[in-house]
Each structure stands twice: as C-alpha cells, then as structure tokens.
Amino acid sequence: MDPIPDIDDTEFWVMGTTLRERYAREVELHLADAEVRLHPSDRELTPCQAIVWQADDGCHFALFKSGDRSYRCQFFCKRYQQMGTGTAELDNLAVALLQAQADSVAQQRGDLFGPGH
C-alpha cells in the first residue's frame, strides 16, 4: 500500500480559513504525526499526519489525513471521552472539521450521546 500523503499547504490553508470563519478569529493549528487503523481488521497502524486545535470551550480536535482527499475527525471534550463524527471517512476537509465541531457542541448540550449510549 502506498503511504498516505502529508497534509499540504492548500489543505492547511483550507483548515485555517474555515476555522477563522467559524470562530471569527485566528485559530492556532498544529501539525502532528499520528497512526491510524485504516480498517477495523488491520493489525498494523498506518502513519499519517493530523491537524489539531483547541476550541474556545476547551475541546481538542484532531483531523487525520487517512488518504488522498480522505479525512477522519475525533474530538476530546474531557480527558476520558473520545468522540467522532459518526462517519468513518469524509472527502471534504471543510465539511469534516465543521461536522466534528457541530457534533461536539451537540454532545455538550446533550443532543448527541457519546459512545455506549
């Protein structure tokens, strides 16, 4: 299998621009190296890049690049609580991050239950 391409300048710009529009301010983004299991049956983790940021409400978001124009999102509002968007793969970067942020807000309001509910 070919390695997952790194997050490029255009993707980083899309993230920054989308978050600036969402929060009406600059959001500090960080690139990180990560490993993901691309398929539940995979025994090995696949290295990839991620963009991480923290929202005003204290939630931490991670958007993983899982393929060419393919992304996964997770967010952590409490140390022990990892959430996702409910969609395994998203092919639109802006939609992926906005879905993660919207799900985070809904979960905090009690409109969306975490895993196991």
Biopython code that builds the backbone (N, CA, C, O; Angstrom):
import numpy as np
from Bio.PDB.StructureBuilder import StructureBuilder

atoms = [
    (1, "MET", "N", (0.840, -1.179, 0.000)),
    (1, "MET", "CA", (0.000, 0.000, 0.000)),
    (1, "MET", "C", (0.884, 1.241, 0.000)),
    (1, "MET", "O", (1.903, 1.289, 0.689)),
    (2, "ASP", "N", (0.491, 2.227, -0.768)),
    (2, "ASP", "CA", (1.225, 3.489, -0.827)),
    (2, "ASP", "C", (1.038, 4.250, 0.484)),
    (2, "ASP", "O", (-0.018, 4.165, 1.109)),
    (3, "PRO", "N", (2.057, 4.989, 0.896)),
    (3, "PRO", "CA", (1.907, 5.791, 2.115)),
    (3, "PRO", "C", (0.873, 6.902, 1.911)),
    (3, "PRO", "O", (0.636, 7.355, 0.791)),
    (4, "ILE", "N", (0.282, 7.315, 2.992)),
    (4, "ILE", "CA", (-0.693, 8.412, 2.948)),
    (4, "ILE", "C", (0.077, 9.711, 2.720)),
    (4, "ILE", "O", (1.052, 9.980, 3.421)),
    (5, "PRO", "N", (-0.350, 10.519, 1.749)),
    (5, "PRO", "CA", (0.360, 11.785, 1.514)),
    (5, "PRO", "C", (0.222, 12.720, 2.716)),
    (5, "PRO", "O", (-0.782, 12.695, 3.427)),
    (6, "ASP", "N", (1.239, 13.537, 2.925)),
    (6, "ASP", "CA", (1.196, 14.519, 4.009)),
    (6, "ASP", "C", (0.148, 15.587, 3.724)),
    (6, "ASP", "O", (-0.283, 15.769, 2.586)),
    (7, "ILE", "N", (-0.245, 16.278, 4.762)),
    (7, "ILE", "CA", (-1.132, 17.434, 4.634)),
    (7, "ILE", "C", (-0.354, 18.506, 3.893)),
    (7, "ILE", "O", (0.753, 18.867, 4.294)),
    (8, "ASP", "N", (-0.930, 19.015, 2.815)),
    (8, "ASP", "CA", (-0.206, 20.005, 2.017)),
    (8, "ASP", "C", (-0.606, 21.431, 2.416)),
    (8, "ASP", "O", (-1.490, 21.638, 3.247)),
    (9, "ASP", "N", (0.063, 22.391, 1.807)),
    (9, "ASP", "CA", (-0.180, 23.805, 2.128)),
    (9, "ASP", "C", (-1.623, 24.217, 1.860)),
    (9, "ASP", "O", (-2.197, 24.997, 2.620)),
    (10, "THR", "N", (-2.210, 23.698, 0.785)),
    (10, "THR", "CA", (-3.597, 24.044, 0.452)),
    (10, "THR", "C", (-4.553, 23.517, 1.522)),
    (10, "THR", "O", (-5.457, 24.233, 1.954)),
    (11, "GLU", "N", (-4.360, 22.280, 1.945)),
    (11, "GLU", "CA", (-5.227, 21.710, 2.991)),
    (11, "GLU", "C", (-5.082, 22.494, 4.293)),
    (11, "GLU", "O", (-6.073, 22.763, 4.972)),
    (12, "PHE", "N", (-3.863, 22.855, 4.636)),
    (12, "PHE", "CA", (-3.635, 23.635, 5.852)),
    (12, "PHE", "C", (-4.321, 24.994, 5.740)),
    (12, "PHE", "O", (-4.908, 25.474, 6.709)),
    (13, "TRP", "N", (-4.251, 25.616, 4.566)),
    (13, "TRP", "CA", (-4.907, 26.901, 4.342)),
    (13, "TRP", "C", (-6.433, 26.763, 4.455)),
    (13, "TRP", "O", (-7.087, 27.605, 5.071)),
    (14, "VAL", "N", (-6.997, 25.709, 3.864)),
    (14, "VAL", "CA", (-8.450, 25.471, 3.949)),
    (14, "VAL", "C", (-8.868, 25.341, 5.407)),
    (14, "VAL", "O", (-9.880, 25.911, 5.816)),
    (15, "MET", "N", (-8.097, 24.596, 6.192)),
    (15, "MET", "CA", (-8.410, 24.433, 7.613)),
    (15, "MET", "C", (-8.401, 25.787, 8.323)),
    (15, "MET", "O", (-9.357, 26.147, 9.010)),
    (16, "GLY", "N", (-7.316, 26.523, 8.148)),
    (16, "GLY", "CA", (-7.210, 27.815, 8.820)),
    (16, "GLY", "C", (-8.314, 28.772, 8.429)),
    (16, "GLY", "O", (-8.882, 29.452, 9.283)),
    (17, "THR", "N", (-8.624, 28.829, 7.141)),
    (17, "THR", "CA", (-9.671, 29.723, 6.644)),
    (17, "THR", "C", (-11.042, 29.312, 7.165)),
    (17, "THR", "O", (-11.820, 30.160, 7.602)),
    (18, "THR", "N", (-11.338, 28.034, 7.124)),
    (18, "THR", "CA", (-12.649, 27.545, 7.588)),
    (18, "THR", "C", (-12.824, 27.809, 9.080)),
    (18, "THR", "O", (-13.888, 28.254, 9.508)),
    (19, "LEU", "N", (-11.793, 27.539, 9.871)),
    (19, "LEU", "CA", (-11.893, 27.780, 11.309)),
    (19, "LEU", "C", (-11.962, 29.268, 11.630)),
    (19, "LEU", "O", (-12.660, 29.665, 12.563)),
    (20, "ARG", "N", (-11.245, 30.095, 10.869)),
    (20, "ARG", "CA", (-11.326, 31.550, 11.074)),
    (20, "ARG", "C", (-12.750, 32.030, 10.828)),
    (20, "ARG", "O", (-13.260, 32.863, 11.577)),
    (21, "GLU", "N", (-13.395, 31.515, 9.787)),
    (21, "GLU", "CA", (-14.784, 31.890, 9.506)),
    (21, "GLU", "C", (-15.721, 31.360, 10.582)),
    (21, "GLU", "O", (-16.678, 32.041, 10.949)),
    (22, "ARG", "N", (-15.468, 30.171, 11.090)),
    (22, "ARG", "CA", (-16.332, 29.559, 12.103)),
    (22, "ARG", "C", (-16.255, 30.286, 13.434)),
    (22, "ARG", "O", (-17.278, 30.539, 14.070)),
    (23, "TYR", "N", (-15.029, 30.627, 13.861)),
    (23, "TYR", "CA", (-14.824, 31.227, 15.179)),
    (23, "TYR", "C", (-14.654, 32.747, 15.152)),
    (23, "TYR", "O", (-14.572, 33.374, 16.208)),
    (24, "ALA", "N", (-14.602, 33.341, 13.967)),
    (24, "ALA", "CA", (-14.426, 34.789, 13.802)),
    (24, "ALA", "C", (-13.127, 35.280, 14.441)),
    (24, "ALA", "O", (-13.055, 36.388, 14.972)),
    (25, "ARG", "N", (-12.108, 34.431, 14.375)),
    (25, "ARG", "CA", (-10.774, 34.790, 14.867)),
    (25, "ARG", "C", (-9.791, 33.740, 14.357)),
    (25, "ARG", "O", (-10.188, 32.690, 13.852)),
    (26, "GLU", "N", (-8.509, 34.040, 14.498)),
    (26, "GLU", "CA", (-7.483, 33.071, 14.127)),
    (26, "GLU", "C", (-7.503, 31.913, 15.131)),
    (26, "GLU", "O", (-7.650, 32.131, 16.334)),
    (27, "VAL", "N", (-7.358, 30.705, 14.639)),
    (27, "VAL", "CA", (-7.265, 29.524, 15.483)),
    (27, "VAL", "C", (-5.874, 28.930, 15.279)),
    (27, "VAL", "O", (-5.436, 28.721, 14.148)),
    (28, "GLU", "N", (-5.193, 28.665, 16.379)),
    (28, "GLU", "CA", (-3.846, 28.105, 16.297)),
    (28, "GLU", "C", (-3.923, 26.628, 15.922)),
    (28, "GLU", "O", (-4.468, 25.813, 16.666)),
    (29, "LEU", "N", (-3.376, 26.299, 14.769)),
    (29, "LEU", "CA", (-3.370, 24.927, 14.267)),
    (29, "LEU", "C", (-1.980, 24.339, 14.436)),
    (29, "LEU", "O", (-0.976, 25.046, 14.346)),
    (30, "HIS", "N", (-1.935, 23.034, 14.683)),
    (30, "HIS", "CA", (-0.666, 22.330, 14.826)),
    (30, "HIS", "C", (-0.691, 21.084, 13.959)),
    (30, "HIS", "O", (-1.691, 20.368, 13.918)),
    (31, "LEU", "N", (0.408, 20.828, 13.268)),
    (31, "LEU", "CA", (0.576, 19.569, 12.541)),
    (31, "LEU", "C", (1.125, 18.538, 13.517)),
    (31, "LEU", "O", (1.957, 18.856, 14.366)),
    (32, "ALA", "N", (0.657, 17.312, 13.392)),
    (32, "ALA", "CA", (1.123, 16.231, 14.260)),
    (32, "ALA", "C", (1.269, 14.958, 13.448)),
    (32, "ALA", "O", (0.575, 14.755, 12.452)),
    (33, "ASP", "N", (2.169, 14.119, 13.880)),
    (33, "ASP", "CA", (2.284, 12.785, 13.302)),
    (33, "ASP", "C", (1.392, 11.853, 14.104)),
    (33, "ASP", "O", (1.337, 11.934, 15.331)),
    (34, "ALA", "N", (0.700, 10.974, 13.408)),
    (34, "ALA", "CA", (-0.237, 10.060, 14.063)),
    (34, "ALA", "C", (-0.165, 8.694, 13.388)),
    (34, "ALA", "O", (0.492, 8.519, 12.362)),
    (35, "GLU", "N", (-0.849, 7.746, 13.985)),
    (35, "GLU", "CA", (-1.012, 6.425, 13.396)),
    (35, "GLU", "C", (-2.480, 6.048, 13.536)),
    (35, "GLU", "O", (-3.078, 6.230, 14.596)),
    (36, "VAL", "N", (-3.056, 5.523, 12.458)),
    (36, "VAL", "CA", (-4.454, 5.126, 12.474)),
    (36, "VAL", "C", (-4.590, 3.704, 11.944)),
    (36, "VAL", "O", (-3.750, 3.226, 11.181)),
    (37, "ARG", "N", (-5.644, 3.049, 12.353)),
    (37, "ARG", "CA", (-6.020, 1.759, 11.803)),
    (37, "ARG", "C", (-7.019, 2.067, 10.689)),
    (37, "ARG", "O", (-8.155, 2.457, 10.958)),
    (38, "LEU", "N", (-6.596, 1.893, 9.453)),
    (38, "LEU", "CA", (-7.436, 2.278, 8.314)),
    (38, "LEU", "C", (-8.689, 1.425, 8.190)),
    (38, "LEU", "O", (-9.729, 1.914, 7.749)),
    (39, "HIS", "N", (-8.603, 0.160, 8.572)),
    (39, "HIS", "CA", (-9.742, -0.759, 8.519)),
    (39, "HIS", "C", (-9.799, -1.509, 9.841)),
    (39, "HIS", "O", (-8.751, -1.833, 10.401)),
    (40, "PRO", "N", (-10.981, -1.793, 10.354)),
    (40, "PRO", "CA", (-11.073, -2.493, 11.642)),
    (40, "PRO", "C", (-10.279, -3.802, 11.683)),
    (40, "PRO", "O", (-9.815, -4.215, 12.746)),
    (41, "SER", "N", (-10.127, -4.441, 10.543)),
    (41, "SER", "CA", (-9.415, -5.723, 10.510)),
    (41, "SER", "C", (-7.897, -5.565, 10.425)),
    (41, "SER", "O", (-7.174, -6.555, 10.538)),
    (42, "ASP", "N", (-7.402, -4.350, 10.231)),
    (42, "ASP", "CA", (-5.958, -4.129, 10.134)),
    (42, "ASP", "C", (-5.282, -4.444, 11.459)),
    (42, "ASP", "O", (-5.759, -4.051, 12.523)),
    (43, "ARG", "N", (-4.176, -5.151, 11.379)),
    (43, "ARG", "CA", (-3.381, -5.435, 12.573)),
    (43, "ARG", "C", (-2.349, -4.340, 12.806)),
    (43, "ARG", "O", (-1.939, -4.090, 13.940)),
    (44, "GLU", "N", (-1.937, -3.696, 11.731)),
    (44, "GLU", "CA", (-0.905, -2.670, 11.809)),
    (44, "GLU", "C", (-1.530, -1.275, 11.740)),
    (44, "GLU", "O", (-2.562, -1.069, 11.102)),
    (45, "LEU", "N", (-0.888, -0.339, 12.405)),
    (45, "LEU", "CA", (-1.287, 1.051, 12.310)),
    (45, "LEU", "C", (-0.568, 1.693, 11.127)),
    (45, "LEU", "O", (0.571, 1.344, 10.815)),
    (46, "THR", "N", (-1.239, 2.625, 10.480)),
    (46, "THR", "CA", (-0.679, 3.316, 9.322)),
    (46, "THR", "C", (-0.304, 4.738, 9.725)),
    (46, "THR", "O", (-1.140, 5.467, 10.260)),
    (47, "PRO", "N", (0.948, 5.145, 9.473)),
    (47, "PRO", "CA", (1.342, 6.516, 9.806)),
    (47, "PRO", "C", (0.637, 7.541, 8.915)),
    (47, "PRO", "O", (0.436, 7.311, 7.722)),
    (48, "CYS", "N", (0.267, 8.670, 9.513)),
    (48, "CYS", "CA", (-0.380, 9.750, 8.767)),
    (48, "CYS", "C", (-0.133, 11.055, 9.513)),
    (48, "CYS", "O", (0.390, 11.059, 10.627)),
    (49, "GLN", "N", (-0.512, 12.147, 8.892)),
    (49, "GLN", "CA", (-0.445, 13.451, 9.553)),
    (49, "GLN", "C", (-1.832, 13.845, 10.040)),
    (49, "GLN", "O", (-2.852, 13.386, 9.525)),
    (50, "ALA", "N", (-1.839, 14.702, 11.039)),
    (50, "ALA", "CA", (-3.081, 15.230, 11.582)),
    (50, "ALA", "C", (-2.905, 16.723, 11.834)),
    (50, "ALA", "O", (-1.791, 17.211, 12.024)),
    (51, "ILE", "N", (-4.015, 17.426, 11.832)),
    (51, "ILE", "CA", (-4.053, 18.817, 12.254)),
    (51, "ILE", "C", (-4.859, 18.839, 13.545)),
    (51, "ILE", "O", (-5.952, 18.277, 13.608)),
    (52, "VAL", "N", (-4.326, 19.483, 14.564)),
    (52, "VAL", "CA", (-5.008, 19.544, 15.853)),
    (52, "VAL", "C", (-5.194, 20.997, 16.267)),
    (52, "VAL", "O", (-4.393, 21.868, 15.929)),
    (53, "TRP", "N", (-6.280, 21.237, 17.012)),
    (53, "TRP", "CA", (-6.546, 22.571, 17.535)),
    (53, "TRP", "C", (-7.461, 22.450, 18.734)),
    (53, "TRP", "O", (-8.072, 21.408, 18.970)),
    (54, "GLN", "N", (-7.544, 23.538, 19.490)),
    (54, "GLN", "CA", (-8.411, 23.591, 20.661)),
    (54, "GLN", "C", (-9.458, 24.671, 20.448)),
    (54, "GLN", "O", (-9.142, 25.789, 20.042)),
    (55, "ALA", "N", (-10.704, 24.325, 20.727)),
    (55, "ALA", "CA", (-11.809, 25.282, 20.610)),
    (55, "ALA", "C", (-11.912, 26.124, 21.882)),
    (55, "ALA", "O", (-11.282, 25.818, 22.894)),
    (56, "ASP", "N", (-12.702, 27.173, 21.815)),
    (56, "ASP", "CA", (-12.893, 28.066, 22.959)),
    (56, "ASP", "C", (-13.470, 27.351, 24.176)),
    (56, "ASP", "O", (-13.208, 27.745, 25.312)),
    (57, "ASP", "N", (-14.260, 26.293, 23.936)),
    (57, "ASP", "CA", (-14.889, 25.568, 25.037)),
    (57, "ASP", "C", (-13.978, 24.516, 25.662)),
    (57, "ASP", "O", (-14.401, 23.771, 26.547)),
    (58, "GLY", "N", (-12.728, 24.456, 25.202)),
    (58, "GLY", "CA", (-11.770, 23.518, 25.774)),
    (58, "GLY", "C", (-11.676, 22.185, 25.060)),
    (58, "GLY", "O", (-10.804, 21.378, 25.383)),
    (59, "CYS", "N", (-12.544, 21.934, 24.106)),
    (59, "CYS", "CA", (-12.468, 20.684, 23.346)),
    (59, "CYS", "C", (-11.238, 20.702, 22.451)),
    (59, "CYS", "O", (-10.878, 21.737, 21.889)),
    (60, "HIS", "N", (-10.606, 19.553, 22.327)),
    (60, "HIS", "CA", (-9.470, 19.378, 21.437)),
    (60, "HIS", "C", (-9.934, 18.575, 20.230)),
    (60, "HIS", "O", (-10.624, 17.566, 20.375)),
    (61, "PHE", "N", (-9.556, 19.024, 19.051)),
    (61, "PHE", "CA", (-9.958, 18.380, 17.806)),
    (61, "PHE", "C", (-8.735, 17.849, 17.083)),
    (61, "PHE", "O", (-7.664, 18.455, 17.120)),
    (62, "ALA", "N", (-8.904, 16.724, 16.433)),
    (62, "ALA", "CA", (-7.853, 16.159, 15.588)),
    (62, "ALA", "C", (-8.484, 15.738, 14.274)),
    (62, "ALA", "O", (-9.466, 14.996, 14.257)),
    (63, "LEU", "N", (-7.927, 16.204, 13.192)),
    (63, "LEU", "CA", (-8.374, 15.809, 11.863)),
    (63, "LEU", "C", (-7.217, 15.043, 11.225)),
    (63, "LEU", "O", (-6.158, 15.612, 10.961)),
    (64, "PHE", "N", (-7.428, 13.751, 10.979)),
    (64, "PHE", "CA", (-6.397, 12.871, 10.441)),
    (64, "PHE", "C", (-6.554, 12.754, 8.940)),
    (64, "PHE", "O", (-7.666, 12.580, 8.440)),
    (65, "LYS", "N", (-5.463, 12.847, 8.225)),
    (65, "LYS", "CA", (-5.499, 12.598, 6.781)),
    (65, "LYS", "C", (-5.325, 11.092, 6.603)),
    (65, "LYS", "O", (-4.264, 10.547, 6.906)),
    (66, "SER", "N", (-6.364, 10.424, 6.112)),
    (66, "SER", "CA", (-6.358, 8.964, 6.017)),
    (66, "SER", "C", (-6.192, 8.465, 4.586)),
    (66, "SER", "O", (-6.253, 7.262, 4.333)),
    (67, "GLY", "N", (-5.984, 9.378, 3.662)),
    (67, "GLY", "CA", (-5.776, 9.021, 2.263)),
    (67, "GLY", "C", (-5.769, 10.283, 1.421)),
    (67, "GLY", "O", (-5.843, 11.393, 1.948)),
    (68, "ASP", "N", (-5.678, 10.109, 0.114)),
    (68, "ASP", "CA", (-5.724, 11.250, -0.785)),
    (68, "ASP", "C", (-7.141, 11.817, -0.763)),
    (68, "ASP", "O", (-8.081, 11.155, -1.205)),
    (69, "ARG", "N", (-7.301, 13.043, -0.249)),
    (69, "ARG", "CA", (-8.620, 13.685, -0.089)),
    (69, "ARG", "C", (-9.565, 12.839, 0.752)),
    (69, "ARG", "O", (-10.742, 12.695, 0.424)),
    (70, "SER", "N", (-9.041, 12.281, 1.837)),
    (70, "SER", "CA", (-9.828, 11.469, 2.759)),
    (70, "SER", "C", (-9.397, 11.820, 4.183)),
    (70, "SER", "O", (-8.204, 11.858, 4.486)),
    (71, "TYR", "N", (-10.385, 12.078, 5.058)),
    (71, "TYR", "CA", (-10.102, 12.591, 6.398)),
    (71, "TYR", "C", (-10.986, 11.910, 7.427)),
    (71, "TYR", "O", (-12.081, 11.437, 7.120)),
    (72, "ARG", "N", (-10.489, 11.873, 8.649)),
    (72, "ARG", "CA", (-11.249, 11.380, 9.802)),
    (72, "ARG", "C", (-11.116, 12.405, 10.912)),
    (72, "ARG", "O", (-10.082, 13.058, 11.055)),
    (73, "CYS", "N", (-12.175, 12.535, 11.695)),
    (73, "CYS", "CA", (-12.162, 13.505, 12.787)),
    (73, "CYS", "C", (-12.427, 12.820, 14.117)),
    (73, "CYS", "O", (-13.188, 11.855, 14.202)),
    (74, "GLN", "N", (-11.790, 13.334, 15.139)),
    (74, "GLN", "CA", (-12.087, 12.955, 16.511)),
    (74, "GLN", "C", (-11.986, 14.211, 17.354)),
    (74, "GLN", "O", (-11.256, 15.147, 17.028)),
    (75, "PHE", "N", (-12.740, 14.208, 18.447)),
    (75, "PHE", "CA", (-12.605, 15.324, 19.374)),
    (75, "PHE", "C", (-12.684, 14.805, 20.794)),
    (75, "PHE", "O", (-13.279, 13.763, 21.070)),
    (76, "PHE", "N", (-12.069, 15.561, 21.682)),
    (76, "PHE", "CA", (-11.941, 15.169, 23.073)),
    (76, "PHE", "C", (-12.384, 16.347, 23.924)),
    (76, "PHE", "O", (-11.671, 17.347, 24.013)),
    (77, "CYS", "N", (-13.541, 16.244, 24.547)),
    (77, "CYS", "CA", (-14.026, 17.341, 25.388)),
    (77, "CYS", "C", (-13.665, 17.112, 26.850)),
    (77, "CYS", "O", (-13.569, 18.056, 27.633)),
    (78, "LYS", "N", (-13.471, 15.870, 27.199)),
    (78, "LYS", "CA", (-12.998, 15.507, 28.532)),
    (78, "LYS", "C", (-11.866, 14.521, 28.330)),
    (78, "LYS", "O", (-11.823, 13.824, 27.316)),
    (79, "ARG", "N", (-10.978, 14.456, 29.251)),
    (79, "ARG", "CA", (-9.799, 13.606, 29.106)),
    (79, "ARG", "C", (-10.135, 12.179, 28.707)),
    (79, "ARG", "O", (-9.432, 11.578, 27.895)),
    (80, "TYR", "N", (-11.184, 11.644, 29.262)),
    (80, "TYR", "CA", (-11.520, 10.237, 29.063)),
    (80, "TYR", "C", (-12.555, 10.019, 27.964)),
    (80, "TYR", "O", (-12.948, 8.878, 27.723)),
    (81, "GLN", "N", (-12.999, 11.049, 27.305)),
    (81, "GLN", "CA", (-14.112, 10.940, 26.368)),
    (81, "GLN", "C", (-13.672, 11.294, 24.949)),
    (81, "GLN", "O", (-13.465, 12.464, 24.625)),
    (82, "GLN", "N", (-13.535, 10.284, 24.121)),
    (82, "GLN", "CA", (-13.150, 10.460, 22.722)),
    (82, "GLN", "C", (-14.397, 10.326, 21.859)),
    (82, "GLN", "O", (-15.139, 9.352, 21.984)),
    (83, "MET", "N", (-14.629, 11.290, 20.992)),
    (83, "MET", "CA", (-15.817, 11.287, 20.151)),
    (83, "MET", "C", (-15.407, 11.371, 18.687)),
    (83, "MET", "O", (-14.301, 11.804, 18.361)),
    (84, "GLY", "N", (-16.303, 10.955, 17.821)),
    (84, "GLY", "CA", (-16.099, 11.082, 16.382)),
    (84, "GLY", "C", (-17.353, 11.638, 15.752)),
    (84, "GLY", "O", (-18.336, 11.908, 16.443)),
    (85, "THR", "N", (-17.323, 11.808, 14.456)),
    (85, "THR", "CA", (-18.473, 12.385, 13.759)),
    (85, "THR", "C", (-19.514, 11.342, 13.400)),
    (85, "THR", "O", (-20.603, 11.697, 12.948)),
    (86, "GLY", "N", (-19.210, 10.065, 13.587)),
    (86, "GLY", "CA", (-20.135, 9.012, 13.199)),
    (86, "GLY", "C", (-19.977, 8.616, 11.740)),
    (86, "GLY", "O", (-20.637, 7.689, 11.271)),
    (87, "THR", "N", (-19.126, 9.298, 11.037)),
    (87, "THR", "CA", (-18.826, 8.979, 9.642)),
    (87, "THR", "C", (-17.363, 8.574, 9.578)),
    (87, "THR", "O", (-16.482, 9.331, 9.986)),
    (88, "ALA", "N", (-17.106, 7.371, 9.063)),
    (88, "ALA", "CA", (-15.736, 6.852, 9.068)),
    (88, "ALA", "C", (-14.784, 7.721, 8.253)),
    (88, "ALA", "O", (-13.702, 8.069, 8.727)),
    (89, "GLU", "N", (-15.171, 8.067, 7.055)),
    (89, "GLU", "CA", (-14.295, 8.841, 6.165)),
    (89, "GLU", "C", (-15.089, 9.994, 5.554)),
    (89, "GLU", "O", (-16.248, 9.838, 5.171)),
    (90, "LEU", "N", (-14.451, 11.130, 5.476)),
    (90, "LEU", "CA", (-15.051, 12.286, 4.815)),
    (90, "LEU", "C", (-14.089, 12.745, 3.728)),
    (90, "LEU", "O", (-12.873, 12.718, 3.918)),
    (91, "ASP", "N", (-14.635, 13.170, 2.582)),
    (91, "ASP", "CA", (-13.760, 13.570, 1.483)),
    (91, "ASP", "C", (-13.711, 15.077, 1.277)),
    (91, "ASP", "O", (-13.095, 15.550, 0.323)),
    (92, "ASN", "N", (-14.345, 15.829, 2.149)),
    (92, "ASN", "CA", (-14.315, 17.277, 2.071)),
    (92, "ASN", "C", (-13.750, 17.802, 3.379)),
    (92, "ASN", "O", (-14.366, 17.644, 4.433)),
    (93, "LEU", "N", (-12.596, 18.416, 3.315)),
    (93, "LEU", "CA", (-11.884, 18.862, 4.505)),
    (93, "LEU", "C", (-12.710, 19.826, 5.349)),
    (93, "LEU", "O", (-12.796, 19.648, 6.564)),
    (94, "ALA", "N", (-13.309, 20.828, 4.748)),
    (94, "ALA", "CA", (-14.082, 21.820, 5.494)),
    (94, "ALA", "C", (-15.299, 21.173, 6.150)),
    (94, "ALA", "O", (-15.611, 21.469, 7.304)),
    (95, "VAL", "N", (-15.983, 20.299, 5.428)),
    (95, "VAL", "CA", (-17.148, 19.608, 5.990)),
    (95, "VAL", "C", (-16.723, 18.738, 7.165)),
    (95, "VAL", "O", (-17.419, 18.685, 8.180)),
    (96, "ALA", "N", (-15.594, 18.061, 7.040)),
    (96, "ALA", "CA", (-15.109, 17.181, 8.101)),
    (96, "ALA", "C", (-14.890, 17.947, 9.399)),
    (96, "ALA", "O", (-15.338, 17.510, 10.459)),
    (97, "LEU", "N", (-14.213, 19.071, 9.327)),
    (97, "LEU", "CA", (-13.933, 19.779, 10.567)),
    (97, "LEU", "C", (-15.170, 20.460, 11.129)),
    (97, "LEU", "O", (-15.331, 20.518, 12.348)),
    (98, "LEU", "N", (-16.047, 20.977, 10.278)),
    (98, "LEU", "CA", (-17.271, 21.603, 10.781)),
    (98, "LEU", "C", (-18.214, 20.569, 11.380)),
    (98, "LEU", "O", (-18.901, 20.866, 12.358)),
    (99, "GLN", "N", (-18.264, 19.362, 10.819)),
    (99, "GLN", "CA", (-19.092, 18.287, 11.375)),
    (99, "GLN", "C", (-18.581, 17.898, 12.763)),
    (99, "GLN", "O", (-19.374, 17.696, 13.683)),
    (100, "ALA", "N", (-17.283, 17.795, 12.911)),
    (100, "ALA", "CA", (-16.711, 17.462, 14.218)),
    (100, "ALA", "C", (-17.054, 18.540, 15.239)),
    (100, "ALA", "O", (-17.417, 18.224, 16.372)),
    (101, "GLN", "N", (-16.946, 19.793, 14.856)),
    (101, "GLN", "CA", (-17.244, 20.887, 15.780)),
    (101, "GLN", "C", (-18.723, 20.917, 16.128)),
    (101, "GLN", "O", (-19.073, 21.115, 17.292)),
    (102, "ALA", "N", (-19.596, 20.727, 15.154)),
    (102, "ALA", "CA", (-21.040, 20.720, 15.413)),
    (102, "ALA", "C", (-21.430, 19.555, 16.313)),
    (102, "ALA", "O", (-22.259, 19.721, 17.208)),
    (103, "ASP", "N", (-20.847, 18.379, 16.090)),
    (103, "ASP", "CA", (-21.136, 17.220, 16.933)),
    (103, "ASP", "C", (-20.663, 17.459, 18.363)),
    (103, "ASP", "O", (-21.313, 17.027, 19.314)),
    (104, "SER", "N", (-19.537, 18.145, 18.516)),
    (104, "SER", "CA", (-19.030, 18.457, 19.845)),
    (104, "SER", "C", (-20.014, 19.331, 20.610)),
    (104, "SER", "O", (-20.308, 19.062, 21.775)),
    (105, "VAL", "N", (-20.523, 20.371, 19.967)),
    (105, "VAL", "CA", (-21.487, 21.265, 20.602)),
    (105, "VAL", "C", (-22.768, 20.506, 20.946)),
    (105, "VAL", "O", (-23.304, 20.663, 22.043)),
    (106, "ALA", "N", (-23.261, 19.688, 20.021)),
    (106, "ALA", "CA", (-24.484, 18.913, 20.269)),
    (106, "ALA", "C", (-24.294, 17.942, 21.426)),
    (106, "ALA", "O", (-25.198, 17.774, 22.245)),
    (107, "GLN", "N", (-23.145, 17.308, 21.505)),
    (107, "GLN", "CA", (-22.875, 16.361, 22.579)),
    (107, "GLN", "C", (-22.851, 17.084, 23.924)),
    (107, "GLN", "O", (-23.394, 16.579, 24.907)),
    (108, "GLN", "N", (-22.232, 18.254, 23.975)),
    (108, "GLN", "CA", (-22.171, 19.008, 25.224)),
    (108, "GLN", "C", (-23.554, 19.467, 25.679)),
    (108, "GLN", "O", (-23.819, 19.549, 26.879)),
    (109, "ARG", "N", (-24.430, 19.764, 24.729)),
    (109, "ARG", "CA", (-25.801, 20.166, 25.071)),
    (109, "ARG", "C", (-26.656, 18.982, 25.476)),
    (109, "ARG", "O", (-27.725, 19.158, 26.059)),
    (110, "GLY", "N", (-26.191, 17.764, 25.169)),
    (110, "GLY", "CA", (-26.974, 16.571, 25.472)),
    (110, "GLY", "C", (-27.839, 16.128, 24.306)),
    (110, "GLY", "O", (-28.649, 15.213, 24.456)),
    (111, "ASP", "N", (-27.687, 16.757, 23.146)),
    (111, "ASP", "CA", (-28.468, 16.379, 21.977)),
    (111, "ASP", "C", (-27.889, 15.153, 21.285)),
    (111, "ASP", "O", (-28.582, 14.490, 20.513)),
    (112, "LEU", "N", (-26.636, 14.851, 21.554)),
    (112, "LEU", "CA", (-25.929, 13.750, 20.895)),
    (112, "LEU", "C", (-25.192, 13.010, 21.995)),
    (112, "LEU", "O", (-24.387, 13.596, 22.719)),
    (113, "PHE", "N", (-25.471, 11.726, 22.118)),
    (113, "PHE", "CA", (-24.854, 10.941, 23.164)),
    (113, "PHE", "C", (-23.546, 10.354, 22.696)),
    (113, "PHE", "O", (-23.367, 10.058, 21.514)),
    (114, "GLY", "N", (-22.635, 10.189, 23.634)),
    (114, "GLY", "CA", (-21.340, 9.598, 23.341)),
    (114, "GLY", "C", (-21.442, 8.105, 23.148)),
    (114, "GLY", "O", (-22.537, 7.546, 23.218)),
    (115, "PRO", "N", (-20.325, 7.450, 22.906)),
    (115, "PRO", "CA", (-20.297, 6.011, 22.706)),
    (115, "PRO", "C", (-20.898, 5.275, 23.896)),
    (115, "PRO", "O", (-20.692, 5.662, 25.047)),
    (116, "GLY", "N", (-21.629, 4.232, 23.615)),
    (116, "GLY", "CA", (-22.203, 3.408, 24.673)),
    (116, "GLY", "C", (-23.580, 3.857, 25.114)),
    (116, "GLY", "O", (-24.151, 3.240, 26.014)),
    (117, "HIS", "N", (-24.140, 4.897, 24.527)),
    (117, "HIS", "CA", (-25.482, 5.361, 24.906)),
    (117, "HIS", "C", (-26.476, 5.003, 23.838)),
    (117, "HIS", "O", (-27.661, 5.308, 23.971)),
]
sb = StructureBuilder()
sb.init_structure("model")
sb.init_model(0)
sb.init_chain("A")
sb.init_seg("    ")
for serial, (resi, resn, name, xyz) in enumerate(atoms, 1):
    if name == "N":
        sb.init_residue(resn, " ", resi, " ")
    sb.init_atom(name, np.array(xyz, "f"), 0.0, 1.0, " ", f" {name:<3s}", serial, name[0])
structure = sb.get_structure()
